Amino acid sequence: MTTIKAVIFDWAGTMIDFGCIAPVAAFQAAFAAEGVALAAAATRRDMGLAKLDHVRALLALPEVALAWNDAKGSSAGEADALRIFAALEPLMAEAAIAHAELIPGAAAVFAGLKARDIVVGSCTGYTRAMMAAILPRAAEQGYAPDALVCAGETAVGRPSPLMLWKLLADLGVWPAKAVVKVDDAVVGVEEGLNAGCWAVGVCASGNGVGLSLADYRALPDAARAERTEASARALREAGAHFVIETVADLPGVLERIAAAGALPG
């Protein structure tokens, strides 16, 4: 794999938290405290954004705006977004650590990359405070990336490339075309493309399907295939160069990328 210098992973839905369960639980709790019931589907719509941006996006959804107005008697403003975000941070930290189990195959893929001297970085829509308890838990399970960039550590977040570029600068890795970004969210794929990297979408373990590992495995075969394909289609439409079901499938794709040697087109 001489053409690949680094692989950059997202966290929830990509390396930990099969189904991206933690963010949904935290957002629903934060909005419930405001008297607004938040549907899981609404929460998942903009998953992958920096969490403050995600709060703003939720408040702008017509159905959420209507529920907010019914509960509060007025429209939500920036002060409301900031208040929800402040309440969200500890809720996210608590939910994230409760769902910090590595996705099957993640530790083995990480070990394989390190054995080949490929740098491993990570970036996330979580803040540094939200990640504080996750990092040692992931390390205990065999995953300890070389660097991390969190939401709020660049001027803007996804789908801009700034978090990814900061990560590459911190790692001393270039050019971007020698880097592979792996993410389960559409905005994470867009981030990789905007940075000039290879973009690999993860369709089964992430936000697109949105089921825990047990619930995903319990689906009838036809229903599982339908939901997985819908998730894969969204990632392909976002421009992903490759789409895999889970991170366990990444090694084969990396071989194809290494053989290609340059970005398509």
JOLINMO-V720587 format. One record per residue. N is the residue number from 1. RES is the residue in three letters. SS is DSSP state (a for helix, b for strand, c for the rest). PHI is phi in radians with two decimals (999 if undefined). BURIAL is I if it has 9 or more other C-alpha atoms within 8 Angstrom, else O. Layout:
BEGIN
n=N res=RES ss=SS phi=PHI burial=BURIAL
n=N res=RES ss=SS phi=PHI burial=BURIAL
END
This chain:
BEGIN
n=1 res=MET ss=c phi=999 burial=O
n=2 res=THR ss=c phi=-1.21 burial=O
n=3 res=THR ss=c phi=-1.52 burial=O
n=4 res=ILE ss=c phi=-1.78 burial=I
n=5 res=LYS ss=c phi=-1.69 burial=I
n=6 res=ALA ss=b phi=-2.66 burial=I
n=7 res=VAL ss=b phi=-2.14 burial=I
n=8 res=ILE ss=b phi=-1.98 burial=I
n=9 res=PHE ss=b phi=-1.86 burial=I
n=10 res=ASP ss=c phi=-1.28 burial=I
n=11 res=TRP ss=c phi=-1.84 burial=I
n=12 res=ALA ss=b phi=-1.07 burial=I
n=13 res=GLY ss=c phi=1.52 burial=I
n=14 res=THR ss=c phi=-1.97 burial=I
n=15 res=MET ss=c phi=-1.97 burial=I
n=16 res=ILE ss=b phi=-2.29 burial=I
n=17 res=ASP ss=c phi=1.00 burial=I
n=18 res=PHE ss=c phi=-0.95 burial=I
n=19 res=GLY ss=c phi=1.63 burial=I
n=20 res=CYS ss=c phi=0.94 burial=I
n=21 res=ILE ss=a phi=-1.43 burial=I
n=22 res=ALA ss=a phi=-1.00 burial=I
n=23 res=PRO ss=a phi=-1.07 burial=I
n=24 res=VAL ss=a phi=-1.09 burial=I
n=25 res=ALA ss=a phi=-1.04 burial=I
n=26 res=ALA ss=a phi=-1.19 burial=I
n=27 res=PHE ss=a phi=-1.09 burial=I
n=28 res=GLN ss=a phi=-1.09 burial=I
n=29 res=ALA ss=a phi=-1.17 burial=I
n=30 res=ALA ss=a phi=-1.14 burial=I
n=31 res=PHE ss=a phi=-1.31 burial=I
n=32 res=ALA ss=a phi=-1.06 burial=I
n=33 res=ALA ss=c phi=-1.12 burial=O
n=34 res=GLU ss=c phi=-1.65 burial=O
n=35 res=GLY ss=c phi=1.48 burial=O
n=36 res=VAL ss=c phi=-2.07 burial=I
n=37 res=ALA ss=c phi=-1.45 burial=O
n=38 res=LEU ss=c phi=-1.92 burial=I
n=39 res=ALA ss=c phi=-1.26 burial=O
n=40 res=ALA ss=a phi=-1.03 burial=O
n=41 res=ALA ss=a phi=-1.10 burial=O
n=42 res=ALA ss=a phi=-1.14 burial=I
n=43 res=THR ss=a phi=-1.12 burial=I
n=44 res=ARG ss=a phi=-1.35 burial=I
n=45 res=ARG ss=c phi=-1.01 burial=O
n=46 res=ASP ss=c phi=-2.02 burial=I
n=47 res=MET ss=c phi=-1.05 burial=I
n=48 res=GLY ss=c phi=1.89 burial=I
n=49 res=LEU ss=c phi=-1.16 burial=I
n=50 res=ALA ss=c phi=-0.96 burial=I
n=51 res=LYS ss=a phi=-1.08 burial=I
n=52 res=LEU ss=a phi=-1.16 burial=I
n=53 res=ASP ss=a phi=-1.08 burial=O
n=54 res=HIS ss=a phi=-1.17 burial=I
n=55 res=VAL ss=a phi=-1.03 burial=I
n=56 res=ARG ss=a phi=-1.05 burial=I
n=57 res=ALA ss=a phi=-1.12 burial=I
n=58 res=LEU ss=a phi=-1.12 burial=I
n=59 res=LEU ss=a phi=-1.12 burial=I
n=60 res=ALA ss=a phi=-1.49 burial=O
n=61 res=LEU ss=c phi=-1.13 burial=O
n=62 res=PRO ss=a phi=-0.95 burial=O
n=63 res=GLU ss=a phi=-1.20 burial=O
n=64 res=VAL ss=a phi=-1.30 burial=I
n=65 res=ALA ss=a phi=-1.04 burial=I
n=66 res=LEU ss=a phi=-1.15 burial=O
n=67 res=ALA ss=a phi=-1.12 burial=I
n=68 res=TRP ss=a phi=-1.11 burial=I
n=69 res=ASN ss=a phi=-1.10 burial=I
n=70 res=ASP ss=a phi=-1.12 burial=O
n=71 res=ALA ss=a phi=-1.37 burial=I
n=72 res=LYS ss=a phi=-1.89 burial=O
n=73 res=GLY ss=c phi=1.40 burial=O
n=74 res=SER ss=c phi=-2.76 burial=O
n=75 res=SER ss=c phi=-1.35 burial=O
n=76 res=ALA ss=c phi=-1.33 burial=I
n=77 res=GLY ss=c phi=-2.17 burial=O
n=78 res=GLU ss=a phi=-1.11 burial=O
n=79 res=ALA ss=a phi=-1.08 burial=O
n=80 res=ASP ss=a phi=-1.16 burial=O
n=81 res=ALA ss=a phi=-1.05 burial=I
n=82 res=LEU ss=a phi=-1.16 burial=I
n=83 res=ARG ss=a phi=-1.16 burial=O
n=84 res=ILE ss=a phi=-1.11 burial=I
n=85 res=PHE ss=a phi=-1.09 burial=I
n=86 res=ALA ss=a phi=-1.09 burial=O
n=87 res=ALA ss=a phi=-1.28 burial=I
n=88 res=LEU ss=a phi=-1.21 burial=I
n=89 res=GLU ss=a phi=-1.00 burial=I
n=90 res=PRO ss=a phi=-1.19 burial=I
n=91 res=LEU ss=a phi=-1.13 burial=I
n=92 res=MET ss=a phi=-1.14 burial=I
n=93 res=ALA ss=a phi=-1.05 burial=I
n=94 res=GLU ss=a phi=-1.18 burial=O
n=95 res=ALA ss=a phi=-1.18 burial=I
n=96 res=ALA ss=a phi=-1.12 burial=I
n=97 res=ILE ss=a phi=-1.22 burial=I
n=98 res=ALA ss=a phi=-1.24 burial=O
n=99 res=HIS ss=c phi=-2.17 burial=I
n=100 res=ALA ss=c phi=-1.67 burial=I
n=101 res=GLU ss=c phi=-1.21 burial=O
n=102 res=LEU ss=b phi=-1.12 burial=I
n=103 res=ILE ss=c phi=-1.20 burial=I
n=104 res=PRO ss=c phi=-0.90 burial=O
n=105 res=GLY ss=c phi=1.66 burial=O
n=106 res=ALA ss=a phi=-1.09 burial=I
n=107 res=ALA ss=a phi=-1.13 burial=I
n=108 res=ALA ss=a phi=-1.17 burial=O
n=109 res=VAL ss=a phi=-1.11 burial=I
n=110 res=PHE ss=a phi=-1.04 burial=I
n=111 res=ALA ss=a phi=-1.08 burial=I
n=112 res=GLY ss=a phi=-1.14 burial=O
n=113 res=LEU ss=a phi=-1.14 burial=I
n=114 res=LYS ss=a phi=-1.14 burial=I
n=115 res=ALA ss=a phi=-1.12 burial=O
n=116 res=ARG ss=c phi=-1.69 burial=O
n=117 res=ASP ss=c phi=1.05 burial=O
n=118 res=ILE ss=c phi=-1.60 burial=I
n=119 res=VAL ss=b phi=-1.18 burial=I
n=120 res=VAL ss=b phi=-2.10 burial=I
n=121 res=GLY ss=b phi=-2.07 burial=I
n=122 res=SER ss=b phi=-2.58 burial=I
n=123 res=CYS ss=b phi=-2.44 burial=I
n=124 res=THR ss=c phi=-2.74 burial=I
n=125 res=GLY ss=c phi=-1.38 burial=I
n=126 res=TYR ss=c phi=-1.34 burial=I
n=127 res=THR ss=c phi=-1.40 burial=I
n=128 res=ARG ss=a phi=-1.05 burial=O
n=129 res=ALA ss=a phi=-1.13 burial=O
n=130 res=MET ss=a phi=-1.15 burial=I
n=131 res=MET ss=a phi=-1.52 burial=I
n=132 res=ALA ss=a phi=-0.96 burial=I
n=133 res=ALA ss=a phi=-1.48 burial=I
n=134 res=ILE ss=a phi=-1.29 burial=I
n=135 res=LEU ss=a phi=-0.99 burial=I
n=136 res=PRO ss=a phi=-1.16 burial=O
n=137 res=ARG ss=a phi=-1.14 burial=I
n=138 res=ALA ss=a phi=-1.15 burial=I
n=139 res=ALA ss=a phi=-1.08 burial=I
n=140 res=GLU ss=a phi=-1.04 burial=O
n=141 res=GLN ss=c phi=-1.64 burial=I
n=142 res=GLY ss=c phi=1.80 burial=I
n=143 res=TYR ss=c phi=-2.20 burial=I
n=144 res=ALA ss=c phi=-2.46 burial=O
n=145 res=PRO ss=c phi=-1.09 burial=O
n=146 res=ASP ss=c phi=-1.27 burial=I
n=147 res=ALA ss=b phi=-2.76 burial=I
n=148 res=LEU ss=b phi=-2.44 burial=I
n=149 res=VAL ss=b phi=-2.14 burial=I
n=150 res=CYS ss=c phi=-1.94 burial=I
n=151 res=ALA ss=c phi=-1.00 burial=I
n=152 res=GLY ss=c phi=1.61 burial=I
n=153 res=GLU ss=c phi=-1.70 burial=O
n=154 res=THR ss=c phi=-2.31 burial=I
n=155 res=ALA ss=c phi=-1.04 burial=O
n=156 res=VAL ss=c phi=-2.40 burial=O
n=157 res=GLY ss=c phi=-1.81 burial=I
n=158 res=ARG ss=c phi=-1.06 burial=I
n=159 res=PRO ss=c phi=-1.50 burial=I
n=160 res=SER ss=c phi=-1.11 burial=I
n=161 res=PRO ss=c phi=-1.53 burial=I
n=162 res=LEU ss=a phi=-1.14 burial=I
n=163 res=MET ss=a phi=-1.09 burial=I
n=164 res=LEU ss=a phi=-1.18 burial=I
n=165 res=TRP ss=a phi=-1.11 burial=I
n=166 res=LYS ss=a phi=-1.07 burial=I
n=167 res=LEU ss=a phi=-1.08 burial=I
n=168 res=LEU ss=a phi=-1.14 burial=I
n=169 res=ALA ss=a phi=-1.12 burial=O
n=170 res=ASP ss=a phi=-1.09 burial=O
n=171 res=LEU ss=a phi=-1.48 burial=I
n=172 res=GLY ss=c phi=1.25 burial=O
n=173 res=VAL ss=c phi=-1.90 burial=I
n=174 res=TRP ss=c phi=-2.79 burial=I
n=175 res=PRO ss=c phi=-1.36 burial=O
n=176 res=ALA ss=a phi=-1.08 burial=I
n=177 res=LYS ss=a phi=-1.23 burial=I
n=178 res=ALA ss=a phi=-1.71 burial=I
n=179 res=VAL ss=b phi=-2.10 burial=I
n=180 res=VAL ss=b phi=-2.00 burial=I
n=181 res=LYS ss=b phi=-1.76 burial=I
n=182 res=VAL ss=b phi=-2.07 burial=I
n=183 res=ASP ss=b phi=-2.71 burial=I
n=184 res=ASP ss=c phi=-1.62 burial=I
n=185 res=ALA ss=c phi=-1.80 burial=I
n=186 res=VAL ss=a phi=-1.00 burial=I
n=187 res=VAL ss=a phi=-1.17 burial=I
n=188 res=GLY ss=a phi=-1.27 burial=I
n=189 res=VAL ss=a phi=-1.10 burial=I
n=190 res=GLU ss=a phi=-1.08 burial=I
n=191 res=GLU ss=a phi=-1.01 burial=I
n=192 res=GLY ss=a phi=-1.08 burial=I
n=193 res=LEU ss=a phi=-1.13 burial=I
n=194 res=ASN ss=a phi=-1.13 burial=I
n=195 res=ALA ss=a phi=-1.43 burial=I
n=196 res=GLY ss=c phi=1.53 burial=O
n=197 res=CYS ss=c phi=-1.75 burial=I
n=198 res=TRP ss=b phi=-1.17 burial=I
n=199 res=ALA ss=b phi=-2.14 burial=I
n=200 res=VAL ss=b phi=-2.03 burial=I
n=201 res=GLY ss=b phi=-1.59 burial=I
n=202 res=VAL ss=b phi=-1.99 burial=I
n=203 res=CYS ss=c phi=-1.73 burial=I
n=204 res=ALA ss=c phi=-1.70 burial=I
n=205 res=SER ss=c phi=-1.59 burial=I
n=206 res=GLY ss=c phi=-1.94 burial=I
n=207 res=ASN ss=c phi=-1.16 burial=I
n=208 res=GLY ss=c phi=-1.09 burial=I
n=209 res=VAL ss=c phi=-1.63 burial=I
n=210 res=GLY ss=c phi=1.24 burial=I
n=211 res=LEU ss=c phi=-2.16 burial=I
n=212 res=SER ss=c phi=-1.06 burial=I
n=213 res=LEU ss=a phi=-1.02 burial=I
n=214 res=ALA ss=a phi=-1.11 burial=O
n=215 res=ASP ss=a phi=-1.21 burial=O
n=216 res=TYR ss=a phi=-1.12 burial=I
n=217 res=ARG ss=a phi=-1.18 burial=O
n=218 res=ALA ss=a phi=-1.39 burial=O
n=219 res=LEU ss=c phi=-1.10 burial=O
n=220 res=PRO ss=c phi=-1.02 burial=O
n=221 res=ASP ss=a phi=-0.95 burial=O
n=222 res=ALA ss=a phi=-1.14 burial=O
n=223 res=ALA ss=a phi=-1.18 burial=O
n=224 res=ARG ss=a phi=-1.10 burial=I
n=225 res=ALA ss=a phi=-1.12 burial=O
n=226 res=GLU ss=a phi=-1.12 burial=O
n=227 res=ARG ss=a phi=-1.20 burial=I
n=228 res=THR ss=a phi=-1.16 burial=I
n=229 res=GLU ss=a phi=-1.17 burial=I
n=230 res=ALA ss=a phi=-1.08 burial=I
n=231 res=SER ss=a phi=-1.13 burial=I
n=232 res=ALA ss=a phi=-1.10 burial=I
n=233 res=ARG ss=a phi=-1.08 burial=O
n=234 res=ALA ss=a phi=-1.09 burial=I
n=235 res=LEU ss=a phi=-1.21 burial=I
n=236 res=ARG ss=a phi=-1.13 burial=I
n=237 res=GLU ss=a phi=-1.13 burial=O
n=238 res=ALA ss=c phi=-1.31 burial=I
n=239 res=GLY ss=c phi=1.92 burial=I
n=240 res=ALA ss=c phi=-0.95 burial=I
n=241 res=HIS ss=c phi=-1.22 burial=I
n=242 res=PHE ss=b phi=-2.45 burial=I
n=243 res=VAL ss=b phi=-2.25 burial=I
n=244 res=ILE ss=b phi=-2.13 burial=I
n=245 res=GLU ss=c phi=-1.29 burial=I
n=246 res=THR ss=c phi=-2.45 burial=I
n=247 res=VAL ss=a phi=-1.05 burial=I
n=248 res=ALA ss=a phi=-1.06 burial=I
n=249 res=ASP ss=a phi=-1.54 burial=I
n=250 res=LEU ss=a phi=-1.16 burial=I
n=251 res=PRO ss=a phi=-0.93 burial=O
n=252 res=GLY ss=a phi=-1.11 burial=O
n=253 res=VAL ss=a phi=-1.17 burial=I
n=254 res=LEU ss=a phi=-1.09 burial=I
n=255 res=GLU ss=a phi=-1.09 burial=I
n=256 res=ARG ss=a phi=-1.19 burial=O
n=257 res=ILE ss=a phi=-1.14 burial=I
n=258 res=ALA ss=a phi=-1.08 burial=I
n=259 res=ALA ss=a phi=-1.22 burial=O
n=260 res=ALA ss=a phi=-1.20 burial=O
n=261 res=GLY ss=c phi=1.39 burial=O
n=262 res=ALA ss=c phi=-2.70 burial=O
n=263 res=LEU ss=c phi=-1.08 burial=O
n=264 res=PRO ss=c phi=-1.04 burial=O
n=265 res=GLY ss=c phi=1.33 burial=O
END
